[in-house]
Structures are given as C-alpha cells and as structure tokens.
C-alpha cells in the first residue's frame, strides 16, 4: 500500500502544480489584456474560467480519494491538507483574474481619460505566485517566508493607487463610477496577492508544521 500511496502523492503534487501554472497564465493574460486594451483576450479569460474550475474539482476529488483509501498520516496528511487549501486559493486567484478582465471590459464600454498602469503591481503578484509554487516544489521554507514579505509591497502599491484615484475623483466628481471601476482592478490584484500569501503559509505549515496565519 505504501507504494500506491507514494504514487498517489506524486500525482497530487503534479496536478496542483499544473493548476498553478494554468492560473498564473490566466492572471498574466488578464493584465496583458488591460495593458494592451485587448477586449478579445479579456473575454477569452472570462470564457475559459471553466477549465480552472474543472481542474480544481479534479484535484479535490483526488485528495478525498487518497484520504479514503490510504488514510495518510504525518507528512503525507499535512500535504493533503495543504493541497486542498492551496487548490481553493488557486481557484480564487483565477476568479479574480476573471474579475480584472470584466472590469476592463466594463471600462472599455465607456472609455474615458482615466487609464492606470497596473504593470508593476501585477508583476509583483505574479512573482509571488510563482515563488510560492516554487517553494512547494522545493519544500523551501525561506522562499515561502519571502513571499509573505513581498505581500507588503503589493499592499503599498494598492494604497498608492487608492490615493491617486481619490485625488482624481475629487478633481472629476462627474466620473466617479469610471474611476472606482478602475480602482477595483488594483483591489483584485491585491486580493490575488493575499491568496498567494495563503499558499505560502500552507507551504510553511507543510514544512514546519506551524500555522502562521494571523501572526
């Protein structure tokens, strides 16, 4: 049974990393659509969300099957618990990527003078996602902790965006709806950073057995 469990655990690792790569791709494409004003790409991100949903269900079902068949303990059990939580965070990141695409499409339907550059903020969040998955692959707790530190920079950039757009609202009160819609893109990116932080926290739990949420 140990051999079968080992194979099942390897399969789970590969599936969660494949899902992570898919989600990273969706996030990158949503930001690229905003940056290049590509409505077709934004709509594709929205329409293809079902692929992430389907894979998320597959990973969860595989984890539940392992729990039922092999009753893993110790490190294997921690890995299953971590994967289930990471699986959910990845699905939520994909949802926020879709929300970014929707916000862009809404703003494009009523184009105005307010266009904001989210490149730096998005790249930071993408790097956090990549590093958190790298930490999972390499069981690298130092990288996981580094991701937690990177989240502060994303939050700072979100705050900067808020201050910029607040000033624009005061200067152009007749365009509040458009500016708020654009601000929400930065909010979605910030939430992606939060979910990526959750992934890093699960990696820390997996390696050290310590729950670092809210600390």
C-alpha positions in Angstrom: 0.0 0.0 0.0 2.9 2.3 0.7 3.9 2.2 -3.0 0.4 3.1 -4.1 0.2 6.0 -1.6 3.6 7.3 -2.8 2.4 7.3 -6.4 -0.9 8.9 -5.5 1.0 11.7 -3.6 3.3 12.3 -6.6 0.2 12.6 -8.8 -1.3 15.1 -6.5 1.9 17.3 -6.5 1.9 17.3 -10.3 -1.8 18.2 -10.5 -1.6 21.1 -8.1 1.5 22.5 -9.9 -0.3 22.1 -13.3 -3.2 24.0 -11.9 -0.9 26.7 -10.6 0.7 27.1 -14.0 -2.8 27.4 -15.6 -3.9 30.0 -13.0 -0.7 32.0 -13.5 -1.3 32.1 -17.2 -4.9 33.4 -16.7 -3.7 36.1 -14.4 -0.9 37.2 -16.8 -3.4 37.3 -19.7 -5.9 39.4 -17.8 -3.3 42.0 -17.0 -1.9 41.9 -20.6 -5.5 42.5 -21.9 -5.7 45.6 -19.7 -2.3 46.9 -20.7 -2.9 46.3 -24.4 -6.6 47.2 -24.4 -7.3 43.7 -25.9 -11.1 43.1 -25.5 -10.9 39.7 -27.2 -8.3 38.4 -24.8 -10.2 39.7 -21.8 -13.3 37.9 -23.0 -11.3 34.7 -23.5 -10.0 34.9 -19.9 -13.6 35.1 -18.7 -14.9 32.3 -21.0 -12.1 29.9 -20.2 -12.6 30.0 -16.4 -14.4 26.7 -16.5 -11.0 25.0 -17.2 -9.7 26.1 -13.8 -12.9 25.1 -12.1 -12.8 21.6 -13.6 -9.2 21.1 -12.6 -9.9 22.4 -9.1 -12.7 19.8 -8.7 -10.4 17.0 -10.0 -7.7 17.9 -7.5 -10.1 18.0 -4.6 -11.6 14.6 -5.6 -8.2 13.1 -5.9 -7.3 14.3 -2.4 -10.5 12.9 -0.9 -9.9 9.6 -2.6 -6.4 9.4 -1.1 -7.8 10.2 2.4 -10.4 7.5 2.0 -8.2 4.8 0.5 -4.9 5.2 2.3 -5.6 7.2 5.5 -2.3 9.0 5.3 -0.6 10.3 8.5 2.2 12.7 9.5 3.8 14.5 6.5 1.5 12.9 3.9 -1.6 14.0 5.8 -0.2 17.6 6.0 0.5 17.6 2.3 -3.1 16.5 1.5 -4.5 19.2 3.8 -2.2 21.8 2.3 -3.0 20.8 -1.3 -6.8 21.1 -0.6 -6.3 24.6 0.8 -3.9 25.7 -2.0 -6.3 24.2 -4.6 -9.0 26.5 -3.3 -6.7 29.6 -3.3 -5.7 28.9 -6.9 -9.3 28.8 -7.9 -10.0 32.1 -6.2 -7.0 33.7 -7.9 -8.4 32.6 -11.3 -11.7 34.1 -10.3 -10.0 37.5 -9.5 -8.2 37.3 -12.9 -11.7 36.9 -14.5 -12.9 39.9 -12.4 -10.0 42.0 -13.7 -11.0 41.1 -17.3 -14.6 42.0 -16.5 -13.7 45.4 -15.0 -11.6 46.2 -18.1 -14.4 45.3 -20.5 -16.8 47.5 -18.5 -14.4 50.4 -18.6 -13.8 49.9 -22.3 -17.5 50.2 -23.0 -17.4 53.7 -21.6 -13.9 54.9 -22.4 -12.7 58.0 -20.6 -9.5 59.8 -19.8 -8.5 57.6 -16.8 -6.1 54.8 -17.6 -3.9 53.4 -14.9 -0.7 51.3 -15.2 -1.0 48.2 -13.1 2.1 46.5 -14.5 4.4 46.8 -11.5 1.7 45.7 -9.1 0.6 42.8 -11.2 4.2 41.6 -11.8 4.8 41.6 -8.1 1.7 39.5 -7.5 2.7 37.1 -10.4 6.2 36.7 -8.9 4.6 35.9 -5.5 2.5 33.2 -7.1 5.5 31.7 -9.0 7.7 31.8 -5.9 5.0 30.2 -3.7 4.7 27.3 -6.1 8.4 27.0 -6.3 8.5 26.8 -2.5 6.0 24.0 -2.7 8.1 22.1 -5.3 11.4 22.6 -3.5 10.0 22.4 0.1 11.8 25.7 0.5 10.6 27.5 3.7 12.8 30.5 3.2 11.2 31.3 -0.2 7.7 30.9 1.4 8.6 33.4 4.1 9.9 35.8 1.4 6.5 35.6 -0.3 4.9 36.9 2.9 7.3 39.9 2.9 6.5 40.6 -0.8 2.8 41.0 0.0 3.6 44.2 1.9 4.8 45.8 -1.3 1.6 44.8 -3.2 -0.5 46.4 -0.4 1.6 49.6 -0.6 1.0 49.8 -4.3 -2.7 49.3 -3.8 -2.7 52.1 -1.3 -0.8 54.3 -3.7 -3.4 53.5 -6.4 -6.2 54.5 -3.9 -4.6 57.8 -3.2 -4.1 58.6 -6.9 -7.7 57.7 -7.8 -9.1 59.5 -4.7 -7.4 62.7 -6.0 -8.9 62.1 -9.5 -12.4 61.6 -8.0 -12.1 65.0 -6.2 -10.9 66.6 -9.4 -13.5 65.0 -11.6 -16.6 64.2 -9.5 -18.7 63.6 -12.6 -16.5 60.5 -13.4 -16.6 58.7 -10.1 -18.1 55.5 -11.4 -15.4 55.1 -14.1 -12.5 55.8 -11.6 -13.9 53.4 -9.0 -14.2 50.7 -11.6 -10.5 51.2 -12.5 -9.6 51.2 -8.8 -11.2 47.8 -8.3 -8.7 46.3 -10.7 -6.0 47.2 -8.2 -8.1 45.7 -5.4 -8.4 42.4 -7.3 -4.7 42.3 -7.8 -4.2 42.9 -4.1 -6.6 40.1 -3.3 -4.6 37.8 -5.6 -1.6 38.7 -3.5 -3.5 37.7 -0.4 -4.4 34.3 -1.8 -0.8 33.8 -2.9 0.3 34.6 0.7 -2.2 31.9 1.9 -0.4 29.4 -0.4 3.0 30.4 1.1 1.6 30.0 4.6 0.4 26.5 3.7 3.9 25.6 2.4 5.3 26.8 5.8 2.7 24.6 7.6 3.7 21.7 5.4 7.4 22.0 6.1 7.4 23.2 9.7 4.1 22.1 11.0 3.4 25.6 12.2 0.3 27.6 11.4 1.5 31.2 10.7 -1.8 32.7 9.7 -2.7 35.9 11.6 0.8 36.1 13.1 
